[in-house]
Amino acid sequence: MKVRKTLNEIMNELKIDKEFSKNIVCWHTIDEKEAKTAEIPASVHPSIRNALEKRGISRLYTHQKSAYESAIKEKSIVAVTPTASGKTLCYNLPVLQTITENPHARALYIFPTKALAQDQKSEINEIIDESGLSINSYTYDGDTPSNIRQKVRRAGHVVITNPDMLHSAILPHHTKWVSLFENLKFVVIDELHIYRGVFGSHVANVIRRLQRICRFYGSDPTFICTSATIANPLELAEKLIEKPVELIDNNGAPSGRKHFVFYNPPIVNKQLNIRRSATLEARRLAGHFLKNKIQTIVFARSRVRVEILLTYLQELIKHKLGPKAIRGYRGGYLPTERREIEKGLRNGDIYGVVSTNALELGVDIGQLQVCVMTGYPGTIASSWQQAGRAGRRHGESLVIMVASSSPLDQFVIGHPDYFFNRSPETARINPDNLIILIDHIKCAAYELPFKKGERFGFFETEEVLEYLAEERVLYENGDKFYWMNDAFPAHNISLRSASQENVVIIDQTIRGSVKVIGEMDRFSAMTLLHEEAIYLHQGTQYQVELLDWEEKKAFVREVETDYYTDANLAVSLAVLEQDRHRTAAAGEIGYGDVSVRAMATIFKKIKFETHENIGSGPISLPEEELHTSSAWFSFNEEYLQYKQERLEQGLIGASHALRHIAPLFVMCDPQDIHVVPQVKSAHNDKPTIFFYDRYPGGVGLSEKIYGNFEYVLQEALALVKKCPCENGCPSCIGTDTSNETAKRDVLQILALFVNNQGTGEQHVH
């Protein structure tokens, strides 16, 4: 009978295994950390104290105590500590204590996903049950039955919801929620780092509407926010709620010793720098641990990869452990199935789980021993969230990040110091983006009339209200502006888009049934929802079968493919107004408003792992125009002594490298920011590379790039330099090796700016 190996034994074997060790870029060990605790404050009600003791909590971690003390004094806070550090108690404790002191007090909990809301409802209800207190906590989302809804509105001490439900179902019907709004003491915003970009800008406006309604009913709630590690949690929290916030980051939770391994699969095609598939490597590595009954979580980027990994791993260990010992976990599973998987992981019946990032957020699955990431998750914050899934409080744990051939993966895997020593990601939002703001001012006017001179958060509303009155959206009477339409504005406004002309995405996978699964602004739809596009929704792949451009509808069907689609945009970009500008020896850097005219021309099918082009097709859609913000850098001609075609090839290659590096610095999806090269820009006649926000009006992404331009260029230069290919490849400059000077030209263009740093900034008025 074979003896099962321990995690330590397997780690030692891997260290001396030549096949494995030659692919290790970095083996980083984080030492264990003892808990820092404090007495449970004397003011905590004996029933709550007893409930905590029944759960094995006799003392609080330092950050939990700090959060409690500030929140009880009605100070808004943001608590920033790692995964599984007991953040939930940072809000449950002050909320439950306040309700025991004042049974009329109410709290509103906002979670980004339904699964997380369900999980937190179980958590708070267990404490309530064990304390024997008569406190009601309910979830209020799309699944709440109508007969329960009235009870929630009337008697819910704690109402647990999500931003979409708050926006479209609670705020517009505030008159049904009088007891909540009159007595609202706390608003909890969990997973704060999720609220960035367009979504965060919308949610900031939903919070403005919430606070406006609270003022109307005479309440002024304290906000308790929790966040994963990002560079600017305090700034993000204050921008989201427009109130002073206290930062709580004195993490007192213990953690076991953690080994973090960066693993780069071997190269199989040297010329094109194509590596062995990250999926195949991840499944081989996970197999080592699962065969020895070591609890392991494998993260994959899409549902297709989850299913491929799951099938293989179940096959590998079914004779040893049985097929039910390894499960998949992703969006689309029924709540009962998800609960069953979470429970199996906690009690040890399930040894392995293969998940999309659905398990990245704080759903309680206990602590596993090994985490294998198939590819870099896209942000350092997400990577730490996933890594936090491995590591019992005092046990040893192992995290292996397996890189794919993509430029971003290759950059991160080649810069372990960057990954471990910095948190460069800054979450950006722009609540005053006019398109988003006007939508929410309409919703707010429907909820309560606006008084002349009334602010909306920090925003002066006068001009916008007058504009809406002229457009006959609002009716001005005396010193007030009233909503004058029968229609109900929140229904037509998506929190995930900055455009009024959205394309609705309709799933027709099941014969005879149609279901709306999302929507997208028209500008994005050109490249992401054209016919034959592969559209990803919550990790599931859909193929677009029909795009009805006039009716603004895209009909999709679920598929499983090993490729994704990427559309070519013919872009003409014109600078409308330059707001800021600074000079450098090699040229100049600018920021301002631009008009982008774009037409989708063809799409390519690109294989997941190798990034090979395996097919293409035409796109027939009209041109679209977008007004947005942009950052750009232009070269002085004397520095670029190239012929026209080499200059163009160098700019295109540099743009490709920059497009993959930029999202790393502004914490956004790669689709959120576009990069366009111009051999001769109309506004200054110089070779220029533009970065622009893909959303009307911009949400602050290109502004962040403007502030860090030299740094972004420096890292793009490092990426191309370190790539082992000879003349350029899909992992660095995006082109194949047919042109011998391509890589050299890109390196020269990027090096020009990096070696000739900028001088002072000028604001242009």
ZADRENTI-410405 format. One record per residue (C-alpha): y, z, x. Coordinates in nm, 2 decimals. Each point is the difference from the previous one (the first is absolute). Layout:
BEGIN
     yy     zz     xx
      Y      Z      X
...
***
This chain:
BEGIN
     yy     zz     xx
   0.00   0.00   0.00
   0.34  -0.11   0.14
   0.25   0.28   0.06
   0.34  -0.07  -0.14
   0.28  -0.01   0.26
   0.32   0.19  -0.03
   0.35  -0.16   0.01
   0.05   0.13   0.35
  -0.33  -0.15   0.12
   0.09  -0.34  -0.15
   0.35   0.01   0.16
  -0.15   0.08   0.34
  -0.24  -0.30  -0.04
   0.28  -0.23  -0.10
   0.21   0.10   0.30
  -0.28  -0.10   0.24
  -0.11  -0.31  -0.20
   0.15  -0.29   0.20
   0.01  -0.24  -0.30
   0.21   0.26  -0.19
   0.21   0.14   0.28
   0.13  -0.33   0.13
   0.17  -0.06  -0.33
   0.17   0.34  -0.01
   0.37  -0.04   0.06
   0.08   0.37  -0.04
  -0.19   0.32  -0.07
   0.26   0.26  -0.11
  -0.10   0.36  -0.07
   0.22   0.23  -0.21
  -0.09   0.36   0.06
  -0.08   0.24  -0.29
   0.27   0.20  -0.15
  -0.02   0.35  -0.13
   0.14   0.09  -0.34
   0.34   0.16  -0.02
   0.01   0.22  -0.31
   0.23   0.24  -0.18
  -0.04   0.26  -0.28
   0.00  -0.12  -0.36
   0.36   0.09  -0.11
   0.01   0.33  -0.20
   0.17  -0.18  -0.29
  -0.31  -0.21  -0.08
  -0.15   0.11  -0.33
  -0.33   0.20   0.04
  -0.19  -0.24  -0.22
   0.10  -0.29   0.23
  -0.08   0.20   0.31
  -0.35   0.08  -0.15
  -0.06  -0.37  -0.08
   0.09  -0.09   0.36
  -0.23   0.27   0.14
  -0.29  -0.13  -0.21
   0.06  -0.33   0.17
  -0.01   0.17   0.35
   0.37   0.00   0.05
   0.12   0.35   0.11
   0.29  -0.12   0.21
   0.23  -0.31  -0.01
   0.06  -0.25   0.27
   0.35   0.02   0.15
   0.12  -0.32  -0.17
  -0.14   0.11  -0.34
   0.20   0.33   0.03
   0.32  -0.18   0.11
  -0.03  -0.25  -0.29
  -0.06   0.28  -0.25
   0.29   0.21   0.11
   0.25  -0.30   0.00
  -0.13  -0.14  -0.34
   0.02   0.35  -0.17
   0.37   0.01   0.12
   0.05  -0.33  -0.18
   0.04  -0.20   0.33
  -0.13  -0.35  -0.01
  -0.25  -0.06   0.29
  -0.21  -0.27   0.17
  -0.33   0.13   0.16
  -0.13  -0.22   0.27
  -0.34   0.10   0.14
  -0.33  -0.19   0.08
  -0.27  -0.09  -0.25
  -0.21   0.29  -0.13
   0.25   0.27   0.10
   0.03   0.15  -0.34
   0.32  -0.17  -0.12
  -0.10   0.04  -0.36
   0.07   0.37   0.01
   0.35  -0.07   0.13
   0.08  -0.10  -0.36
  -0.27   0.16  -0.22
   0.09   0.35   0.12
   0.38   0.00  -0.08
  -0.07  -0.19  -0.33
  -0.27   0.24  -0.13
   0.20   0.31   0.11
   0.32  -0.13  -0.18
  -0.20  -0.07  -0.32
  -0.16   0.35   0.01
   0.36   0.15   0.02
   0.14  -0.24  -0.26
  -0.26  -0.14  -0.25
   0.26  -0.26  -0.12
   0.03  -0.15   0.36
  -0.13  -0.36   0.04
  -0.10  -0.21   0.30
  -0.04  -0.38   0.04
  -0.25  -0.12   0.27
   0.04  -0.37   0.11
  -0.30  -0.16   0.19
  -0.01  -0.36   0.11
  -0.36  -0.06  -0.14
  -0.20   0.11  -0.30
  -0.29   0.10   0.22
   0.22   0.24   0.20
   0.15   0.14  -0.33
  -0.35   0.07  -0.13
  -0.10   0.17   0.32
   0.31   0.22   0.00
  -0.05   0.09  -0.36
  -0.35   0.13   0.08
   0.15   0.20   0.29
   0.28   0.18  -0.20
  -0.23   0.05  -0.30
  -0.26   0.18   0.22
   0.27   0.25   0.12
   0.12   0.04  -0.36
  -0.35   0.07  -0.13
  -0.08   0.25   0.27
   0.33   0.18  -0.05
  -0.06   0.03  -0.38
   0.36  -0.09  -0.07
   0.09  -0.20  -0.31
   0.17  -0.30   0.18
  -0.06  -0.35  -0.13
  -0.02  -0.29   0.25
  -0.06  -0.36  -0.12
   0.01  -0.35   0.14
   0.21  -0.25  -0.19
  -0.08  -0.36   0.09
  -0.13  -0.32  -0.16
  -0.34   0.16  -0.06
   0.13   0.30  -0.19
  -0.12  -0.03  -0.37
   0.28  -0.01  -0.25
  -0.12   0.31  -0.19
   0.04   0.20   0.33
   0.34  -0.14   0.08
   0.18   0.21  -0.26
  -0.16   0.32   0.14
   0.10  -0.09   0.36
   0.37  -0.06  -0.11
   0.02   0.32  -0.19
  -0.22   0.25   0.20
  -0.05  -0.14   0.35
   0.13   0.25   0.26
  -0.10  -0.24   0.27
   0.01  -0.38  -0.08
  -0.17  -0.22   0.25
   0.10  -0.36   0.00
   0.09  -0.31   0.22
   0.33  -0.18   0.06
  -0.08  -0.29  -0.24
  -0.08   0.23  -0.29
   0.31   0.20   0.07
   0.21  -0.32   0.00
  -0.15  -0.17  -0.31
  -0.14   0.28  -0.22
   0.16   0.33   0.07
   0.37  -0.06   0.07
   0.07  -0.26  -0.27
  -0.15   0.25  -0.26
   0.16   0.31   0.14
   0.08   0.13  -0.36
  -0.37   0.06  -0.04
  -0.01   0.20   0.32
   0.28   0.25  -0.07
  -0.20   0.31   0.10
  -0.08  -0.16   0.34
   0.35  -0.11   0.08
   0.18   0.31  -0.12
  -0.23   0.22   0.21
  -0.08  -0.22   0.30
   0.00   0.22   0.31
  -0.19  -0.21   0.25
  -0.07  -0.36   0.07
  -0.28  -0.06   0.25
  -0.01  -0.34   0.19
  -0.32  -0.03   0.19
  -0.08  -0.25   0.28
   0.38  -0.07   0.05
  -0.06  -0.26   0.27
  -0.15  -0.24  -0.26
   0.35  -0.03  -0.15
   0.15  -0.26   0.23
   0.14  -0.35  -0.02
   0.04  -0.15  -0.35
  -0.23   0.26  -0.17
   0.19   0.29   0.16
   0.33  -0.15  -0.10
  -0.11  -0.03  -0.36
  -0.14   0.36   0.00
   0.33   0.13   0.14
   0.17  -0.14  -0.31
  -0.27   0.14  -0.23
   0.08   0.34   0.16
   0.37  -0.06  -0.07
  -0.09  -0.06  -0.37
  -0.21   0.31   0.00
   0.28   0.22   0.14
   0.25  -0.15  -0.24
  -0.23   0.09  -0.30
  -0.05   0.35   0.15
   0.38   0.06   0.01
   0.02  -0.11  -0.36
  -0.25   0.27  -0.10
   0.16   0.26   0.23
  -0.27   0.02   0.27
   0.03  -0.06   0.38
  -0.35  -0.01   0.15
  -0.10   0.08   0.36
  -0.19  -0.28   0.18
  -0.31   0.07   0.21
  -0.10  -0.31   0.20
  -0.30  -0.03   0.23
  -0.05  -0.28   0.25
  -0.23  -0.13   0.28
   0.16  -0.03   0.34
   0.28  -0.25   0.01
   0.31  -0.01   0.22
   0.25   0.08  -0.27
  -0.15   0.22  -0.27
   0.33   0.20  -0.05
   0.21  -0.31  -0.02
  -0.24  -0.17  -0.24
  -0.02   0.31  -0.23
   0.38   0.04  -0.01
   0.05  -0.37  -0.08
  -0.27   0.01  -0.27
   0.13   0.30  -0.19
   0.37   0.01   0.12
   0.00   0.37   0.06
  -0.01   0.22   0.31
  -0.36   0.05   0.11
  -0.15   0.25   0.25
  -0.27  -0.13   0.24
  -0.32   0.21   0.02
  -0.21  -0.12   0.30
  -0.13   0.33   0.15
  -0.37  -0.10  -0.06
  -0.22   0.30   0.02
  -0.33  -0.16  -0.10
  -0.29   0.01   0.25
  -0.16  -0.31   0.13
  -0.32  -0.06   0.20
  -0.02  -0.20   0.32
   0.05  -0.37  -0.08
  -0.10  -0.30   0.22
   0.20  -0.32  -0.08
  -0.15  -0.32   0.15
   0.17  -0.34   0.02
  -0.28  -0.26   0.00
   0.07  -0.37   0.07
  -0.30  -0.23  -0.08
  -0.10  -0.23   0.28
   0.15  -0.35   0.03
  -0.23  -0.28  -0.12
   0.25  -0.29   0.06
   0.22   0.05   0.31
   0.22  -0.30  -0.06
   0.10   0.11  -0.35
  -0.04   0.37   0.07
  -0.23   0.04  -0.30
  -0.20   0.32  -0.01
  -0.32   0.11  -0.16
   0.05   0.08  -0.37
   0.15   0.35  -0.06
  -0.21   0.03  -0.31
  -0.32  -0.06   0.19
   0.10   0.25   0.27
   0.10   0.26  -0.25
  -0.33  -0.02  -0.18
  -0.20   0.02   0.33
   0.20   0.31   0.11
  -0.03   0.17  -0.35
  -0.37  -0.06   0.01
  -0.04   0.23   0.30
   0.14   0.29  -0.18
  -0.15  -0.05  -0.35
  -0.35  -0.04   0.14
   0.04   0.36   0.13
   0.14   0.13  -0.33
   0.35   0.05   0.14
   0.25  -0.02  -0.29
   0.21  -0.32   0.06
   0.28  -0.18  -0.17
   0.06  -0.37   0.07
   0.34  -0.15  -0.10
   0.02  -0.37  -0.07
   0.30  -0.21  -0.09
  -0.13  -0.18  -0.30
  -0.25   0.04  -0.27
  -0.21  -0.29   0.14
  -0.03   0.18   0.33
  -0.09   0.32  -0.18
  -0.28  -0.18  -0.17
  -0.13  -0.17   0.32
   0.00   0.33   0.19
  -0.16   0.19  -0.28
  -0.28  -0.25  -0.05
  -0.09   0.00   0.37
   0.02   0.38   0.04
  -0.21   0.07  -0.32
  -0.26  -0.24   0.13
   0.00   0.16   0.35
  -0.07   0.36  -0.12
  -0.16  -0.04  -0.35
  -0.35   0.10   0.14
   0.14   0.31   0.17
   0.26   0.12  -0.25
  -0.04  -0.21  -0.31
   0.27  -0.25  -0.12
   0.20   0.26  -0.20
   0.08   0.18   0.33
   0.27  -0.26   0.08
   0.26  -0.10  -0.26
   0.29  -0.23  -0.04
   0.34   0.13  -0.12
   0.29  -0.22  -0.11
   0.24  -0.08  -0.28
  -0.18  -0.13  -0.31
  -0.27   0.27  -0.01
  -0.02   0.21  -0.32
   0.15   0.35   0.03
  -0.35   0.16  -0.07
  -0.15  -0.20   0.29
   0.29   0.10   0.23
  -0.04   0.37  -0.09
  -0.38  -0.03   0.07
   0.06  -0.15   0.35
   0.27   0.26   0.09
  -0.24   0.28  -0.11
  -0.29  -0.14   0.20
   0.22  -0.02   0.31
   0.11   0.36  -0.04
  -0.35   0.14  -0.05
  -0.16  -0.22   0.26
  -0.23  -0.20  -0.22
   0.18  -0.32   0.11
   0.00  -0.07   0.37
   0.22  -0.30   0.02
   0.28  -0.16  -0.20
   0.15  -0.35   0.06
   0.35  -0.01  -0.15
   0.32  -0.20  -0.03
   0.32   0.20   0.05
  -0.07   0.16  -0.34
  -0.13   0.30   0.18
   0.29   0.02   0.24
   0.21   0.20  -0.23
  -0.06   0.37  -0.06
  -0.32  -0.02  -0.23
  -0.21   0.30   0.10
  -0.33  -0.13   0.15
  -0.05   0.30   0.23
   0.00  -0.07   0.38
  -0.23  -0.26   0.15
  -0.10  -0.01   0.37
   0.06  -0.37   0.09
   0.26  -0.25  -0.11
  -0.04  -0.37   0.09
   0.30  -0.23  -0.07
  -0.07  -0.37  -0.04
   0.33  -0.13   0.14
   0.34   0.17   0.03
   0.11   0.12  -0.34
   0.35  -0.14   0.03
   0.21   0.31   0.07
  -0.04   0.30   0.23
   0.05   0.23  -0.31
  -0.30  -0.17  -0.17
  -0.21   0.03   0.32
   0.05   0.37   0.02
  -0.07   0.04  -0.37
  -0.33  -0.18   0.05
  -0.08   0.19   0.32
   0.07   0.32  -0.18
  -0.30  -0.06  -0.22
  -0.22   0.10   0.30
   0.00   0.35   0.14
  -0.12   0.32  -0.15
   0.23   0.29   0.07
  -0.19   0.12   0.31
  -0.25  -0.27   0.07
   0.03  -0.30   0.23
   0.08  -0.34  -0.15
   0.02  -0.36   0.12
   0.23  -0.29  -0.11
  -0.07  -0.35   0.11
   0.26  -0.27  -0.06
  -0.16  -0.35   0.04
   0.26  -0.27   0.05
  -0.01  -0.35  -0.15
   0.14  -0.31   0.17
   0.33   0.02  -0.19
   0.32   0.04   0.20
   0.09   0.33  -0.15
  -0.35   0.15   0.07
   0.02  -0.13   0.36
   0.34   0.15   0.05
  -0.10   0.34  -0.12
  -0.33   0.01   0.18
   0.18  -0.10   0.32
   0.27   0.27  -0.03
  -0.18   0.34  -0.06
   0.30   0.19   0.14
   0.22  -0.16  -0.26
  -0.25   0.11  -0.27
  -0.05   0.36   0.11
   0.35   0.09   0.13
   0.23  -0.14  -0.26
   0.04  -0.02  -0.37
   0.23  -0.31   0.00
  -0.04  -0.08  -0.37
   0.30   0.06  -0.21
  -0.04  -0.04  -0.37
   0.30  -0.19  -0.13
   0.13  -0.02  -0.36
   0.32  -0.14  -0.15
   0.06   0.15  -0.35
   0.33  -0.19  -0.03
  -0.16  -0.35   0.03
   0.19  -0.15  -0.29
  -0.29  -0.18  -0.16
  -0.21   0.32  -0.01
   0.30   0.22  -0.09
   0.11  -0.21  -0.29
  -0.35   0.01  -0.15
   0.00   0.38   0.00
   0.36   0.03  -0.12
  -0.12  -0.20  -0.31
  -0.29   0.24  -0.04
   0.23   0.30   0.04
   0.25  -0.14  -0.25
  -0.29  -0.04  -0.25
  -0.09   0.37   0.06
   0.35   0.14  -0.02
   0.34  -0.17  -0.03
   0.21  -0.01   0.32
   0.34   0.17   0.00
   0.29  -0.18   0.18
   0.02   0.12   0.36
  -0.36   0.14  -0.01
  -0.19  -0.04   0.32
  -0.36  -0.11   0.02
  -0.13   0.22   0.28
   0.25  -0.07   0.28
   0.08  -0.35  -0.14
   0.34  -0.07  -0.17
  -0.09  -0.18  -0.32
   0.33  -0.13  -0.13
  -0.02  -0.36   0.12
  -0.37  -0.04  -0.10
   0.06   0.15  -0.35
   0.29  -0.23  -0.06
  -0.21  -0.30   0.12
  -0.28   0.10  -0.24
   0.25   0.04  -0.29
   0.14  -0.35   0.07
  -0.36  -0.14   0.00
  -0.05   0.18  -0.34
  -0.28   0.21   0.13
   0.20   0.31  -0.06
   0.27   0.07  -0.26
   0.32   0.18   0.10
   0.14   0.24  -0.26
   0.27   0.25   0.09
  -0.10   0.16   0.33
  -0.37  -0.08  -0.03
  -0.24  -0.29   0.07
  -0.29  -0.04  -0.24
  -0.32  -0.20   0.02
   0.03  -0.27  -0.27
  -0.34  -0.17  -0.01
  -0.31   0.08  -0.21
  -0.22  -0.08   0.29
  -0.11   0.28   0.23
   0.10  -0.08   0.36
  -0.26   0.20   0.20
  -0.29  -0.21  -0.13
   0.13  -0.31   0.18
   0.07   0.17   0.33
  -0.27   0.03   0.27
   0.05   0.27   0.26
  -0.16  -0.22   0.26
   0.23  -0.30   0.00
   0.37  -0.07   0.04
   0.03  -0.30  -0.23
   0.05  -0.05  -0.36
  -0.20  -0.33   0.00
  -0.35   0.14   0.06
  -0.32  -0.19  -0.01
  -0.27   0.19  -0.20
  -0.35   0.01   0.16
  -0.28  -0.04  -0.26
  -0.36   0.08   0.09
  -0.25  -0.22  -0.19
  -0.32   0.10   0.19
  -0.18   0.12  -0.31
  -0.06  -0.29  -0.24
   0.20   0.03  -0.32
   0.22   0.28   0.14
   0.34   0.00   0.17
   0.17   0.29   0.17
   0.34   0.03   0.17
  -0.06   0.15   0.34
   0.34  -0.03   0.16
   0.32  -0.21   0.04
   0.20  -0.15   0.28
   0.34  -0.14   0.06
   0.03  -0.38   0.00
   0.10  -0.03   0.36
  -0.32   0.18   0.11
  -0.21  -0.18  -0.26
   0.06  -0.34   0.17
  -0.20   0.11   0.31
  -0.24   0.26  -0.15
  -0.08  -0.13  -0.35
  -0.02  -0.38   0.04
  -0.31  -0.17  -0.13
  -0.31   0.08   0.22
   0.18   0.29   0.17
  -0.21   0.31   0.07
   0.19   0.29  -0.16
  -0.09   0.36   0.10
   0.05   0.27  -0.26
  -0.11   0.36   0.09
  -0.25  -0.14   0.26
  -0.15  -0.25  -0.25
   0.02  -0.37   0.07
   0.10  -0.24  -0.27
   0.04  -0.38   0.01
   0.30  -0.15  -0.19
  -0.14  -0.26  -0.24
   0.32  -0.09  -0.17
   0.37   0.07   0.07
   0.21  -0.08  -0.31
   0.34   0.00   0.17
   0.20  -0.07  -0.33
  -0.17   0.29  -0.19
   0.00   0.22   0.31
  -0.38   0.07  -0.02
  -0.27  -0.01   0.27
  -0.36   0.00  -0.12
  -0.25   0.15   0.26
  -0.37   0.06   0.02
  -0.19   0.25   0.23
  -0.17  -0.16   0.30
  -0.15   0.10   0.33
   0.10  -0.21   0.30
   0.01   0.05   0.37
   0.35  -0.16   0.03
   0.36   0.06  -0.11
   0.27  -0.25  -0.08
   0.34  -0.05   0.18
   0.26  -0.23  -0.14
   0.25  -0.20   0.20
   0.36   0.03  -0.12
   0.26  -0.26   0.08
   0.30   0.23   0.04
   0.36  -0.09   0.03
   0.21   0.31   0.07
   0.38   0.03   0.00
   0.21   0.30   0.10
   0.24   0.09  -0.29
   0.17   0.29   0.17
  -0.03   0.18   0.34
   0.05   0.38  -0.04
  -0.09   0.11   0.35
  -0.04  -0.16   0.33
  -0.04   0.10   0.37
  -0.02  -0.21   0.31
  -0.25  -0.02   0.28
   0.00  -0.20   0.33
  -0.26  -0.24  -0.14
   0.16  -0.04  -0.34
   0.10   0.20  -0.31
  -0.16   0.22  -0.27
   0.12  -0.01  -0.36
  -0.06   0.15  -0.34
   0.13  -0.11  -0.34
  -0.07  -0.18  -0.33
  -0.20  -0.32   0.00
  -0.10  -0.26  -0.26
  -0.37  -0.11   0.05
  -0.11  -0.33  -0.17
  -0.37  -0.03   0.02
  -0.27  -0.24  -0.11
  -0.37   0.07   0.03
  -0.16  -0.32   0.15
  -0.37   0.06   0.10
  -0.24   0.29   0.02
  -0.26   0.08   0.26
  -0.33   0.18  -0.03
  -0.03   0.24   0.29
  -0.33   0.18   0.09
   0.02   0.38   0.00
  -0.12   0.09   0.35
   0.07  -0.30   0.21
   0.32  -0.12  -0.16
  -0.13  -0.36   0.01
   0.14  -0.25  -0.24
  -0.29  -0.11  -0.22
   0.18  -0.22  -0.25
   0.33  -0.08  -0.17
   0.15  -0.15  -0.31
   0.34  -0.10  -0.15
   0.23   0.21  -0.22
   0.22  -0.16  -0.26
   0.27   0.25  -0.10
   0.38  -0.04  -0.04
   0.24   0.15   0.26
   0.12   0.36  -0.04
   0.31   0.17   0.12
   0.03   0.36   0.12
   0.31   0.19   0.10
  -0.09   0.29   0.24
   0.09   0.18   0.32
  -0.10  -0.12   0.34
   0.01   0.09   0.37
   0.00  -0.27   0.26
   0.04  -0.07   0.37
   0.14  -0.32   0.15
  -0.03  -0.13   0.36
   0.28  -0.14   0.22
  -0.10  -0.37   0.07
   0.04   0.03   0.38
  -0.29   0.25   0.01
  -0.24  -0.25  -0.17
  -0.03  -0.31   0.22
  -0.28  -0.15  -0.22
  -0.06  -0.33  -0.16
   0.03   0.02  -0.38
  -0.38   0.01  -0.07
  -0.07   0.27   0.25
   0.29   0.21  -0.14
  -0.14  -0.04  -0.35
  -0.35   0.09   0.11
   0.13   0.31   0.19
   0.20   0.12  -0.30
  -0.29  -0.05  -0.24
  -0.24   0.19   0.23
   0.25   0.28   0.05
   0.05   0.03  -0.38
  -0.37   0.03  -0.05
  -0.03   0.29   0.25
   0.31   0.17  -0.15
  -0.12  -0.04  -0.36
  -0.31   0.21   0.09
   0.19   0.26   0.20
   0.29   0.06  -0.24
  -0.20   0.17  -0.29
  -0.11   0.27   0.25
   0.36   0.11   0.05
   0.12  -0.01  -0.36
  -0.31   0.14  -0.17
  -0.05  -0.29  -0.24
  -0.26  -0.24  -0.11
   0.00  -0.32   0.22
   0.09  -0.19  -0.32
   0.33   0.19  -0.04
   0.18  -0.15   0.30
   0.01  -0.37   0.10
   0.10  -0.16   0.33
   0.16  -0.34   0.02
   0.09  -0.19   0.33
   0.28  -0.26   0.01
   0.06  -0.23   0.30
   0.37  -0.02  -0.10
   0.13   0.25  -0.25
   0.28  -0.14  -0.23
   0.22   0.32   0.04
   0.03  -0.01   0.38
  -0.18  -0.31   0.13
  -0.24   0.21   0.21
  -0.38   0.03   0.01
  -0.06   0.30  -0.23
  -0.29   0.21  -0.14
   0.07   0.16  -0.34
  -0.18   0.30  -0.16
   0.06   0.04  -0.37
  -0.11   0.24  -0.28
  -0.22  -0.19  -0.25
   0.17   0.17  -0.29
   0.33  -0.09  -0.18
   0.29   0.20   0.15
  -0.22   0.15   0.27
  -0.15   0.35   0.03
   0.11   0.10   0.35
  -0.28  -0.15   0.21
   0.20  -0.26   0.19
   0.28   0.26   0.05
  -0.25   0.23   0.17
  -0.11  -0.29   0.22
   0.37  -0.07   0.09
   0.03   0.35   0.13
  -0.32  -0.03   0.21
   0.01  -0.37   0.10
  -0.04   0.04   0.37
  -0.30   0.23  -0.05
  -0.17  -0.23  -0.24
   0.05  -0.29   0.24
  -0.13   0.21   0.29
  -0.32   0.08  -0.19
  -0.06  -0.36  -0.11
   0.04  -0.10   0.37
  -0.26   0.26   0.10
  -0.24  -0.12  -0.27
   0.01  -0.36   0.12
  -0.01   0.10   0.37
  -0.31   0.22  -0.04
  -0.19  -0.26  -0.20
  -0.28  -0.13   0.22
   0.01  -0.35  -0.13
   0.12  -0.28   0.23
   0.25  -0.21  -0.20
   0.05   0.18  -0.32
  -0.24   0.09  -0.29
   0.00   0.13  -0.36
   0.02   0.36   0.13
   0.33  -0.04   0.17
   0.22  -0.31  -0.06
  -0.20  -0.15  -0.29
  -0.07  -0.34   0.16
  -0.32  -0.14   0.16
  -0.04  -0.09   0.37
   0.08  -0.37  -0.02
   0.35   0.05   0.14
   0.01   0.13   0.35
   0.36   0.13   0.00
  -0.01   0.17  -0.34
  -0.06   0.35   0.11
   0.23  -0.03   0.30
   0.29  -0.12  -0.22
  -0.05   0.29  -0.24
   0.00   0.25   0.29
   0.31  -0.15   0.15
   0.19   0.02  -0.34
  -0.10   0.36  -0.07
   0.07   0.11   0.37
   0.35  -0.14  -0.02
   0.11   0.26  -0.25
  -0.20   0.29   0.13
   0.14  -0.05   0.35
   0.36  -0.05  -0.11
   0.07   0.30  -0.23
   0.28   0.00  -0.25
   0.36   0.14   0.02
   0.21   0.17  -0.27
  -0.03  -0.05  -0.37
   0.27  -0.15  -0.21
   0.03   0.04  -0.38
   0.13  -0.32  -0.16
   0.22   0.05  -0.30
***
